[in-house]
Amino acid sequence: MSFILKSEDEYEDLLGLWSDLESGLGIVLSHPHSVQQFPQRIQQYDRWMQNLIQYDTDVALYLLFQLASHTPVGYSASHALMCGVLCHLLAEEVQLPAAERDSLVQAALTMNIAMTALQDQLATQRGRPTPAQELEVRTHEARGADLLQALGINNELWLQTVRGHHQDPAFEQELVRLPPLQRLAHMLHVVDRYAAMISPRQSREGRSATESANSIVTASPAHNNQVGEALVRVVGLFPPGTFVQLDNATVGVVMRRSKQTTGPDVAIVLTDKGQLMRPPRLHTGSSNAAIAAALPASRVREHLNHHLILQLGAHAV
């Protein structure tokens, strides 16, 4: 489903809904013992997320990739929401049963609950983790599952997916033939790594989405690439909200995925001299210039009019 953002106010309202979802999730993850009916609250955030995706998946991805790739502040909630959205889209792609889909997405939203504050701290920390921090990171999966159980989560698949999301044993079966726990833990492991790569830290820039996708797909033996390849099918090598350089030296931001082999629809935002293009110009996959490279978000520091860009994207449909 796609729609046209008719005004800048409508864009700001939609961005505000995503920001409210992220900040609300951040509060719940930071102060879980203060939340009444914790399981129902996470399920409520899951439904809220699904409703926002249903407006327009490309716009949802555009806003998420823009939010996730520009600042390390509030990293834990941003990362959880990105992983939740990607797991939801992956679950649709591989046609997971509804119960597995719910367990996977809700595990994605809560997998780092035992190290929320530390995760935010590490994202803005320049130096290496201390030994105490490394210990907290190494043990967060088991502690997270135990904490979720204490908070009232009794869905074993959810709990065990959280407990196993950093354990990724080799396997040779098709994804659909794996036991549910192994399937979900592997899917979450891949999504977690991908989303972590594109996000900046104080100590390093985020990678481009294309570099992250290639790393995911090539890091595993061939029979383990099923999730990475499905992820690329879902969001594309150049997902909405990410930056690209064309072979004519202009720079654009991807607006929509494309089902055509010619590539995604792009809004040109910088001229070949690096100057802001006012207004941004539509470049479809069938245009003469081709995408030469993906760019990390740090390469584009100008303030962009995202409302105009997304309007261009709607007209390209």
C-alpha positions as CSV (number, residue, x, y, z in Angstrom):
1,M,0.0,0.0,0.0
2,S,1.3,3.5,-0.8
3,F,-0.1,7.0,-0.1
4,I,0.9,10.6,-0.8
5,L,1.9,12.8,2.1
6,K,-0.2,15.8,1.2
7,S,1.4,18.3,3.4
8,E,4.5,18.9,5.5
9,D,2.3,18.7,8.6
10,E,1.2,15.2,7.6
11,Y,4.8,14.2,7.2
12,E,5.6,15.6,10.6
13,D,2.7,13.8,12.1
14,L,3.8,10.5,10.7
15,L,7.4,11.1,11.8
16,G,6.0,12.0,15.3
17,L,4.2,8.7,15.5
18,W,7.3,6.7,14.7
19,S,9.3,8.8,17.2
20,D,6.6,8.4,19.9
21,L,6.7,4.6,19.3
22,E,10.5,4.6,19.6
23,S,10.6,6.8,22.8
24,G,7.8,4.8,24.4
25,L,9.6,1.6,23.7
26,G,12.7,3.1,25.1
27,I,11.0,4.0,28.4
28,V,9.6,0.4,28.7
29,L,13.0,-1.2,28.1
30,S,14.8,1.2,30.4
31,H,12.3,0.9,33.3
32,P,10.6,-2.5,32.8
33,H,9.8,-3.0,36.5
34,S,7.7,0.2,36.5
35,V,5.5,-1.1,33.7
36,Q,2.2,-2.6,34.6
37,Q,1.2,-5.6,32.5
38,F,4.5,-5.7,30.7
39,P,3.6,-8.5,28.2
40,Q,0.5,-6.6,27.0
41,R,2.5,-3.4,26.7
42,I,5.0,-5.1,24.3
43,Q,2.2,-6.6,22.3
44,Q,0.6,-3.1,22.1
45,Y,3.8,-1.7,20.7
46,D,4.0,-4.5,18.2
47,R,0.4,-3.7,17.0
48,W,1.3,0.0,16.8
49,M,4.4,-0.8,14.7
50,Q,2.3,-3.0,12.4
51,N,-0.3,-0.2,11.9
52,L,2.5,2.3,10.9
53,I,4.0,-0.2,8.5
54,Q,0.6,-0.7,6.8
55,Y,0.4,3.0,5.9
56,D,3.3,2.5,3.5
57,T,6.2,0.1,3.9
58,D,8.6,2.2,1.9
59,V,7.9,5.3,3.9
60,A,8.2,3.3,7.1
61,L,11.6,2.0,6.0
62,Y,12.7,5.5,4.8
63,L,11.9,7.1,8.2
64,L,13.5,4.2,10.1
65,F,16.8,4.2,8.2
66,Q,17.0,7.9,8.5
67,L,16.4,7.8,12.3
68,A,18.8,4.8,12.8
69,S,21.7,6.0,10.7
70,H,22.2,9.6,11.9
71,T,22.8,9.5,15.7
72,P,24.0,7.1,18.3
73,V,21.8,8.8,20.9
74,G,18.9,6.5,22.1
75,Y,20.5,3.6,20.3
76,S,18.9,0.8,22.3
77,A,15.3,1.7,21.4
78,S,16.1,2.7,17.9
79,H,17.9,-0.7,17.3
80,A,15.0,-2.6,18.9
81,L,12.5,-0.9,16.7
82,M,14.5,-1.4,13.5
83,C,15.0,-5.1,14.3
84,G,11.3,-5.5,15.1
85,V,10.3,-4.0,11.7
86,L,12.8,-6.0,9.8
87,C,11.7,-9.2,11.5
88,H,8.1,-8.4,10.8
89,L,8.9,-8.0,7.0
90,L,11.1,-11.1,7.0
91,A,8.3,-13.1,8.7
92,E,6.0,-12.1,5.9
93,E,8.6,-12.9,3.2
94,V,9.3,-16.4,4.5
95,Q,5.6,-17.0,5.5
96,L,6.1,-17.8,9.2
97,P,3.1,-19.0,11.1
98,A,1.4,-16.2,13.1
99,A,2.6,-17.6,16.4
100,E,6.2,-17.7,15.3
101,R,6.0,-14.3,13.7
102,D,4.7,-12.8,17.1
103,S,7.4,-14.6,19.1
104,L,10.1,-13.4,16.6
105,V,9.1,-9.7,16.6
106,Q,8.5,-9.5,20.3
107,A,11.8,-11.1,20.9
108,A,13.4,-8.5,18.6
109,L,11.8,-5.7,20.6
110,T,13.1,-7.1,23.9
111,M,16.3,-9.1,23.2
112,N,18.6,-6.5,24.9
113,I,16.4,-5.6,27.8
114,A,19.1,-6.7,30.3
115,M,21.6,-4.2,28.9
116,T,19.5,-1.2,27.7
117,A,21.4,1.4,29.7
118,L,24.8,-0.2,28.8
119,Q,23.8,-0.4,25.1
120,D,23.1,3.3,25.1
121,Q,26.3,4.0,26.9
122,L,28.5,2.0,24.6
123,A,27.0,3.7,21.5
124,T,28.3,7.0,22.7
125,Q,31.5,5.7,24.3
126,R,34.7,6.3,22.4
127,G,36.9,3.8,24.3
128,R,36.7,0.0,24.3
129,P,34.3,-1.7,26.7
130,T,35.7,-2.3,30.2
131,P,36.0,-5.8,31.5
132,A,32.9,-5.3,33.6
133,Q,31.0,-4.0,30.5
134,E,32.2,-7.0,28.4
135,L,30.9,-9.4,31.1
136,E,27.5,-7.7,31.0
137,V,27.4,-7.9,27.2
138,R,28.4,-11.6,27.2
139,T,25.7,-12.5,29.7
140,H,22.8,-10.3,28.5
141,E,20.9,-13.0,26.6
142,A,20.3,-15.3,29.5
143,R,19.8,-12.4,31.9
144,G,17.3,-10.9,29.5
145,A,15.3,-14.1,29.2
146,D,15.2,-14.5,33.0
147,L,14.1,-10.8,33.4
148,L,11.3,-11.2,30.8
149,Q,10.1,-14.3,32.5
150,A,10.0,-12.4,35.8
151,L,8.0,-9.7,34.1
152,G,5.3,-12.1,33.2
153,I,6.4,-13.4,29.7
154,N,5.4,-17.1,29.6
155,N,5.8,-17.6,25.8
156,E,8.7,-20.1,25.7
157,L,9.5,-19.5,22.0
158,W,9.8,-15.7,22.8
159,L,12.0,-16.4,25.8
160,Q,14.2,-19.0,24.2
161,T,14.7,-16.8,21.1
162,V,16.0,-14.0,23.3
163,R,18.2,-16.5,25.1
164,G,19.7,-17.8,21.9
165,H,19.9,-14.8,19.6
166,H,23.7,-14.7,19.7
167,Q,24.1,-18.4,19.2
168,D,24.1,-19.2,15.5
169,P,25.1,-22.8,14.8
170,A,25.7,-23.9,11.3
171,F,22.9,-25.9,9.6
172,E,22.3,-27.4,6.2
173,Q,18.5,-27.6,6.1
174,E,16.2,-25.2,4.4
175,L,15.0,-22.5,6.8
176,V,11.5,-23.8,6.8
177,R,12.7,-27.3,7.9
178,L,14.5,-26.0,11.0
179,P,12.9,-26.5,14.4
180,P,11.0,-23.2,15.3
181,L,13.5,-22.1,18.0
182,Q,16.5,-22.6,15.8
183,R,14.8,-20.8,12.9
184,L,13.7,-17.8,14.9
185,A,17.1,-17.5,16.8
186,H,18.9,-17.6,13.5
187,M,16.6,-15.0,11.9
188,L,17.0,-12.6,14.8
189,H,20.8,-13.1,14.9
190,V,21.1,-12.0,11.2
191,V,18.7,-9.1,11.6
192,D,20.5,-7.9,14.8
193,R,23.9,-7.9,13.1
194,Y,22.6,-6.1,10.0
195,A,20.9,-3.4,12.0
196,A,23.9,-2.9,14.2
197,M,26.2,-2.4,11.2
198,I,24.3,0.5,9.7
199,S,24.0,2.4,13.0
200,P,26.7,4.9,13.9
201,R,28.7,4.8,17.2
202,Q,30.7,7.6,18.8
203,S,33.7,5.5,18.0
204,R,32.9,4.8,14.3
205,E,30.5,5.7,11.5
206,G,27.7,3.4,10.5
207,R,28.3,1.3,7.4
208,S,26.2,1.7,4.3
209,A,23.2,-0.7,4.1
210,T,24.7,-2.3,1.0
211,E,28.0,-3.0,2.7
212,S,26.1,-4.4,5.7
213,A,23.9,-6.6,3.5
214,N,27.0,-8.0,1.6
215,S,28.7,-8.7,4.9
216,I,25.6,-10.6,6.1
217,V,25.3,-12.7,3.0
218,T,28.9,-13.5,2.5
219,A,29.8,-14.2,6.2
220,S,28.0,-17.5,6.4
221,P,28.4,-20.8,4.5
222,A,26.2,-20.9,1.4
223,H,23.4,-22.9,3.0
224,N,23.2,-20.4,5.8
225,N,22.6,-17.4,3.6
226,Q,18.8,-17.9,3.3
227,V,17.9,-15.2,5.8
228,G,20.5,-12.7,4.5
229,E,19.2,-13.2,1.0
230,A,15.5,-12.9,2.1
231,L,16.4,-9.7,4.0
232,V,17.9,-8.2,0.8
233,R,14.8,-9.2,-1.1
234,V,12.6,-7.5,1.5
235,V,14.5,-4.1,1.9
236,G,16.7,-4.1,-1.2
237,L,20.5,-3.6,-1.5
238,F,19.6,0.1,-1.4
239,P,16.8,0.4,1.1
240,P,14.5,3.5,1.3
241,G,16.2,6.3,3.4
242,T,19.7,5.3,2.5
243,F,22.1,7.4,0.3
244,V,23.7,6.5,-3.0
245,Q,26.1,8.0,-5.4
246,L,25.3,7.9,-9.1
247,D,27.8,7.4,-11.9
248,N,27.4,11.1,-12.9
249,A,28.7,12.1,-9.4
250,T,25.3,13.3,-8.1
251,V,24.1,12.0,-4.7
252,G,20.6,10.8,-4.0
253,V,18.5,9.3,-1.3
254,V,16.5,6.1,-2.1
255,M,12.7,6.8,-1.8
256,R,11.2,3.4,-2.8
257,R,12.3,-0.1,-3.4
258,S,11.7,-1.3,-6.9
259,K,10.5,-4.6,-8.2
260,Q,12.2,-3.8,-11.5
261,T,15.8,-4.9,-12.3
262,T,16.6,-1.3,-13.1
263,G,17.0,-0.4,-9.4
264,P,15.1,1.7,-6.9
265,D,13.6,5.2,-7.2
266,V,16.0,7.9,-6.0
267,A,15.7,11.6,-5.2
268,I,18.8,13.5,-6.3
269,V,19.7,15.8,-3.3
270,L,23.3,16.9,-4.1
271,T,24.7,18.0,-7.4
272,D,27.9,16.7,-8.9
273,K,29.6,19.6,-7.1
274,G,28.3,18.5,-3.8
275,Q,25.8,21.4,-3.6
276,L,22.2,21.0,-2.2
277,M,19.8,20.5,-5.1
278,R,16.7,22.7,-4.6
279,P,14.2,21.1,-5.0
280,P,15.3,17.5,-5.1
281,R,14.9,15.8,-8.5
282,L,13.3,12.5,-9.3
283,H,15.6,9.8,-10.7
284,T,14.0,6.5,-11.5
285,G,15.7,3.2,-12.0
286,S,15.2,3.5,-15.8
287,S,17.0,6.9,-16.0
288,N,20.4,7.2,-17.8
289,A,22.6,7.5,-14.7
290,A,23.1,4.3,-12.7
291,I,23.9,3.8,-9.0
292,A,27.7,3.6,-8.6
293,A,28.0,3.1,-4.9
294,A,26.1,3.1,-1.6
295,L,27.1,5.9,0.9
296,P,27.0,5.9,4.7
297,A,24.6,8.6,6.1
298,S,27.6,10.5,7.5
299,R,28.5,11.5,3.9
300,V,25.4,13.7,3.6
301,R,25.3,16.4,6.3
302,E,23.0,18.9,4.6
303,H,19.5,19.4,6.0
304,L,17.1,17.7,3.6
305,N,13.4,18.4,3.0
306,H,12.2,14.8,3.6
307,H,8.5,15.8,2.9
308,L,9.4,16.9,-0.6
309,I,11.5,13.8,-1.1
310,L,8.7,11.4,-0.1
311,Q,6.3,13.3,-2.3
312,L,8.5,12.6,-5.2
313,G,8.6,9.0,-4.2
314,A,4.8,8.8,-4.1
315,H,4.6,10.2,-7.6
316,A,7.2,7.6,-8.8
317,V,4.9,4.7,-8.0
